[in-house]
Amino acid sequence: MSVPEPTCLLIADISGYTSYLAGVELDHAQDILADLVSMVVTSLRPAFRLAKLEGDAAFTFAPADRLDGSLLLDTIERCYFGFRRRRRDVRQATSCECNACVRIPDLNLKFVVHAGPIVRQRFLGLEELVGAPVIVVHRLLKNSVVEATGREAYAYLSDAAMEAGGLEPEALGLIAHDEAYDVIGEVHGWVLDLERRWQEEDARARVRVRPEESILGTSYEVEAPPQTVWEFLTTPGRRVEWQAGVTDVIQDATGNRRAPGTTNHCMHGKDAIVEEVLDWRPFDYFTMRSTIGTPAGPVKIIGTFELEPTTTGTRVHVRFAKPRSARDLAVLAPMTPVFQGMVDAGAAAVRTLVATEARTREAAAPPEPDLPTVRADGVLAGLPAVSGPV
């Protein structure tokens, strides 16, 4: 008999598809849907596994016992940003003027997220998720969010999902919204405005240490996808496992979500390196300004961790820039070999720990349904494969 498992359930739904389909050419519309659905599922992996495709929606799930709310929101936003770019690229890449291609911008993306205990059962050789939370998350697709808030691109997260992720919705500026359903009753939840986040992401200045600016750092390969590597590099509890000399990481993040402005106290016994997040681009790179205590006084240095997808996993680039003040540079110079040794030790630990965990997770994960395919002669021919970065 299956044992109930705490699970985070997420449905990504391509909204506007029904009205879009009513007035466009079916063959091109099918190719466009297949491409966008594949992109969505690929960008949610490996944090979320595909349970089943449901027309223009993808029903996915993840273990809730290790759910990190900051990573959950990073994953949702990254998926939406990828959808927006993909929608733009598909439209620009085709010269076809049929209604299906012209009206691609009419399509949008929404998410509903819930959490609770479910069981996994096999029916006719296929695995099904069963339990009240499965019913609730599907009912949440039929909601009044657009009418109540005016937001058409959104993520609607139930209180149960927010609690499982340890998030503080009011501090994050999310919009409170309730739904009521027959039998189920009232569901309390929160709305994340994805259109606003897309605009903020597009407008925000980038802060990244370029290779030619680096005075110390390293590059190394990890046999794991960028999302898994990002988890180890950014989650406070994970950093203790691999970062040389670190005994604790105390995080000060608004709403318990890591983002620009988040401050970490990276403890080395009684001493601490204070880190301020300057740029945060899941799952591409993040940049922090570190203040290091020395006998000559505090020294500030800016570092970037950049994740480059490869055919076998991820190439991590770690770069620290030359301090801006001559005084900080002079203080740091004799300490550079020590810091370089710490960077190298951390790289070696990450390479081993992350690859091992990625293999363990993949071995324990259930098989996924096949994704839809685009016809070789379809309107999308010539576009990059959706398995790459989005």
C-alpha positions in Angstrom: 0.0 0.0 0.0 1.3 3.5 -0.9 2.3 5.8 1.9 1.1 9.5 1.7 4.0 11.8 0.8 4.1 15.6 1.4 4.1 17.0 -2.1 4.1 20.4 -3.8 1.7 20.3 -6.8 2.1 22.8 -9.6 0.1 23.2 -12.8 1.4 25.5 -15.6 -1.4 26.4 -17.9 -1.1 28.2 -21.3 -4.0 30.6 -21.0 -5.9 31.9 -23.9 -5.4 28.8 -25.9 -9.1 27.9 -26.3 -10.0 31.2 -27.9 -6.8 31.2 -29.8 -7.5 27.7 -31.2 -11.0 28.7 -32.4 -9.8 31.0 -35.1 -6.5 29.7 -36.3 -5.0 26.9 -38.5 -5.0 23.7 -36.5 -1.7 22.2 -37.9 0.4 25.3 -37.0 -1.4 25.8 -33.7 -0.5 22.2 -32.7 3.1 22.8 -33.4 3.2 26.0 -31.5 1.5 24.4 -28.5 3.8 21.5 -28.5 6.8 23.8 -28.6 5.6 26.0 -25.7 4.5 23.1 -23.5 7.9 21.4 -24.0 9.6 24.6 -23.1 7.6 25.0 -19.9 8.1 21.4 -18.7 11.9 21.6 -19.5 12.3 24.8 -17.6 10.5 23.4 -14.5 12.9 20.4 -14.3 14.5 19.0 -12.3 12.8 20.6 -9.4 9.4 19.5 -10.7 8.6 16.2 -12.4 5.9 15.9 -15.0 2.9 13.9 -13.8 0.9 14.3 -17.0 0.1 16.6 -19.8 -3.5 17.9 -19.8 -4.1 19.5 -23.1 -2.6 23.0 -22.8 -1.4 22.5 -19.2 1.4 20.6 -17.5 0.7 18.9 -14.2 3.9 18.6 -12.2 5.0 17.7 -8.7 7.9 17.9 -6.3 8.6 16.5 -2.8 7.5 19.1 -0.2 9.7 17.8 2.6 12.7 19.6 1.0 10.8 22.5 -0.6 12.6 25.8 -0.5 10.1 28.7 -1.1 12.8 31.0 -2.6 13.7 28.3 -5.1 10.0 27.7 -5.8 9.4 31.3 -6.8 12.7 31.4 -8.7 11.6 28.3 -10.7 8.2 29.8 -11.5 9.5 33.2 -12.6 12.3 31.6 -14.6 9.8 29.4 -16.4 7.6 32.4 -17.1 10.5 34.5 -18.4 11.5 31.7 -20.6 7.9 31.4 -21.9 7.9 35.1 -22.8 11.2 34.9 -24.6 10.1 31.7 -26.4 6.8 33.3 -27.5 8.7 36.3 -28.9 11.4 34.1 -30.6 8.8 31.8 -32.3 6.9 34.8 -33.7 10.0 36.5 -34.9 11.6 33.4 -36.4 8.7 32.6 -38.8 7.7 34.5 -41.9 4.3 32.7 -41.9 1.4 35.0 -41.8 -1.3 32.5 -40.9 -3.5 33.3 -38.0 -1.9 30.7 -35.7 1.5 32.4 -36.1 0.3 36.0 -36.1 -1.6 35.5 -32.9 1.1 33.8 -30.9 1.3 36.9 -28.6 -2.3 36.2 -27.5 -1.1 33.2 -25.5 0.0 33.7 -21.9 1.0 31.5 -19.0 -0.4 31.1 -15.5 0.5 28.8 -12.6 -1.5 27.3 -9.7 0.4 25.8 -6.7 -0.8 23.8 -3.8 0.7 21.4 -1.2 -0.4 18.4 0.8 -0.1 14.7 1.3 -0.7 12.5 -1.8 -0.2 8.9 -2.7 1.2 7.5 -6.0 -0.6 4.6 -7.5 -0.2 2.7 -10.7 -3.2 2.2 -13.0 -2.8 0.2 -16.3 1.0 0.6 -16.1 0.8 4.4 -15.5 1.5 6.3 -12.3 -1.3 8.5 -11.0 -1.2 11.0 -8.1 -4.2 10.6 -5.8 -5.5 12.6 -2.9 -7.5 15.7 -1.9 -4.6 18.1 -2.8 -4.7 16.8 -6.4 -8.4 17.7 -6.6 -7.8 21.1 -5.1 -4.9 22.2 -7.4 -7.0 21.3 -10.4 -10.0 23.2 -9.1 -7.7 26.2 -8.6 -7.3 26.5 -12.4 -10.9 27.7 -12.5 -10.6 30.9 -10.5 -11.5 34.6 -10.4 -7.9 36.0 -10.2 -8.1 37.9 -13.5 -11.5 39.4 -12.6 -10.5 40.3 -9.1 -6.9 41.6 -9.7 -6.7 42.4 -13.4 -3.5 40.2 -13.6 -3.6 37.8 -16.6 -0.1 36.3 -16.1 0.2 35.1 -12.5 1.0 32.4 -10.1 -1.7 31.6 -7.6 -0.2 29.9 -4.5 -2.4 28.5 -1.7 -1.7 29.1 1.9 -0.6 25.5 2.1 2.0 26.0 -0.6 3.3 29.2 1.0 3.6 27.5 4.4 5.4 24.5 2.9 8.0 26.9 1.3 8.4 29.0 4.4 7.5 32.2 2.6 6.0 35.4 4.0 3.6 36.6 1.3 2.7 40.0 2.7 6.3 40.9 3.0 6.8 39.9 -0.6 4.0 42.1 -1.7 1.8 39.3 -3.0 -1.9 39.9 -3.4 -4.3 38.0 -1.0 -7.0 36.2 -2.9 -9.6 33.6 -1.8 -11.6 31.1 -3.8 -14.6 29.0 -2.8 -15.6 25.7 -4.3 -18.4 23.2 -3.7 -17.4 20.4 -1.4 -13.8 21.7 -1.0 -14.9 25.0 0.6 -12.8 28.1 0.8 -9.1 28.2 -0.3 -6.9 31.0 0.9 -4.1 32.0 -1.4 -1.8 34.6 -2.8 -1.2 36.1 -6.3 2.3 36.7 -7.7 2.0 39.2 -10.6 4.3 37.7 -13.3 3.9 40.5 -15.8 5.2 43.0 -13.3 8.1 40.6 -12.4 8.9 40.3 -16.2 9.0 44.1 -16.5 11.2 44.5 -13.3 13.6 41.8 -14.5 13.9 43.4 -17.9 14.6 46.9 -16.4 17.0 45.9 -13.6 20.6 46.7 -14.2 23.0 43.7 -14.4 26.0 43.4 -12.1 28.4 40.7 -13.1 32.1 40.2 -12.8 33.5 39.7 -16.3 36.4 37.3 -16.9 38.9 40.1 -17.7 38.0 41.7 -14.3 38.7 38.6 -12.2 41.7 38.5 -9.9 40.9 35.1 -8.4 38.4 32.4 -9.0 38.0 29.1 -10.9 35.9 27.2 -13.4 34.7 23.6 -13.0 32.3 21.0 -14.3 29.5 19.5 -12.4 27.4 16.5 -13.7 24.1 18.0 -12.7 21.7 20.6 -14.2 22.0 24.3 -13.4 18.9 24.3 -11.2 20.5 21.6 -8.9 23.8 23.4 -8.8 22.1 26.7 -8.0 20.3 25.1 -5.0 23.6 24.1 -3.5 25.3 27.4 -4.2 22.5 29.6 -2.8 20.5 27.8 -0.2 22.0 28.6 3.3 21.7 25.0 4.6 23.4 23.6 1.5 26.4 26.1 1.7 27.5 24.7 5.0 27.9 21.3 3.3 30.6 22.5 0.8 31.9 25.9 1.6 35.3 25.7 3.2 35.4 26.9 6.8 31.7 27.8 6.9 29.9 26.8 10.1 26.5 28.6 9.5 24.8 31.0 7.1 22.4 33.4 8.7 20.1 34.9 6.1 18.2 38.2 6.2 15.8 38.1 3.2 12.6 40.0 2.8 9.7 37.5 3.0 12.3 34.7 3.3 13.1 35.0 -0.4 16.6 35.5 -1.7 16.9 38.4 -4.1 18.9 41.6 -4.6 19.3 43.2 -1.2 19.4 40.0 0.7 22.1 39.9 3.3 24.0 36.8 4.5 26.2 36.5 7.5 28.5 33.7 6.5 29.9 32.4 9.8 33.4 31.0 10.2 33.2 30.1 13.8 33.0 33.4 15.7 34.0 35.4 12.6 31.6 36.4 9.8 31.8 37.5 6.2 28.9 39.7 5.4 27.5 39.3 1.9 25.0 41.5 0.1 23.3 40.2 -3.0 23.7 42.7 -5.8 22.2 40.7 -8.7 20.1 37.6 -8.9 19.4 35.8 -12.2 18.2 32.2 -11.6 19.6 29.9 -12.8 22.2 31.9 -14.7 24.3 33.8 -12.2 24.3 35.8 -9.0 26.6 38.5 -7.8 27.4 39.4 -4.1 29.5 42.1 -2.4 31.4 40.5 0.5 32.8 42.4 3.5 35.7 40.6 5.0 37.1 41.4 8.4 40.9 41.6 8.5 43.5 42.9 11.1 43.8 46.0 9.0 40.0 46.6 8.9 37.2 45.4 6.6 37.8 44.7 2.9 35.1 44.7 0.3 35.2 42.4 -2.8 32.6 41.6 -5.4 32.1 38.1 -6.7 30.0 36.4 -9.4 29.0 32.7 -9.6 27.9 32.0 -13.2 26.3 28.7 -14.4 26.7 27.7 -18.0 24.6 24.7 -19.2 26.6 21.9 -20.9 25.7 18.7 -22.6 26.6 16.8 -19.4 25.5 19.2 -16.7 26.9 22.6 -15.7 30.1 24.6 -16.0 30.5 26.9 -13.0 32.5 30.0 -13.3 33.6 31.8 -10.0 35.1 35.3 -10.4 36.1 37.8 -7.9 36.9 41.3 -9.1 39.8 43.5 -8.0 38.8 45.7 -5.1 37.9 49.3 -6.1 40.0 51.0 -3.5 43.8 50.9 -3.5 43.7 50.3 0.3 41.5 47.2 0.0 43.6 45.9 -2.8 46.8 46.3 -0.7 45.2 44.5 2.3 43.8 41.7 0.1 46.9 41.0 -1.9 48.8 38.9 0.7 45.6 37.0 1.5 44.8 36.1 -2.1 46.4 32.6 -2.0 44.3 31.7 1.1 41.1 32.8 -0.6 42.0 31.0 -3.8 42.6 27.8 -1.8 39.1 28.2 -0.2 37.5 28.7 -3.7 39.3 25.6 -5.0 38.3 23.5 -2.0 34.7 24.6 -2.4 34.7 23.8 -6.1 35.9 20.3 -5.4 33.3 19.7 -2.7 30.5 21.1 -5.0 31.5 18.9 -7.9 31.3 15.7 -5.7 28.3 16.5 -3.5 26.0 17.9 -6.3 26.7 15.2 -8.8 26.1 12.5 -6.2 22.8 14.0 -5.1 21.7 14.6 -8.7 22.2 10.9 -9.5 20.4 9.8 -6.3 17.4 12.0 -7.1 17.2 10.9 -10.7 17.4 7.2 -9.7 14.6 7.7 -7.2 12.3 9.8 -9.5 9.5 8.1 -11.3 9.5 8.0 -15.1 7.8 10.9 -16.9 5.4 10.9 -19.8 6.8 11.8 -23.2 6.7 15.5 -24.3 4.8 16.5 -27.4 6.9 16.8 -30.6 6.9 19.4 -33.4 6.7 18.1 -36.9 10.0 18.2 -38.7 8.4 20.3 -41.5 6.5 22.4 -39.1 6.4 26.2 -38.7 8.9 26.0 -35.9 11.7 24.3 -37.9 15.0 26.0 -37.4 14.4 27.2 -33.8 16.8 26.1 -31.1 15.8 23.0 -29.1 13.9 23.7 -25.9 16.3 21.5 -23.9 18.8 24.3 -23.8 18.8 27.5 -21.7 15.6 29.5 -21.9 
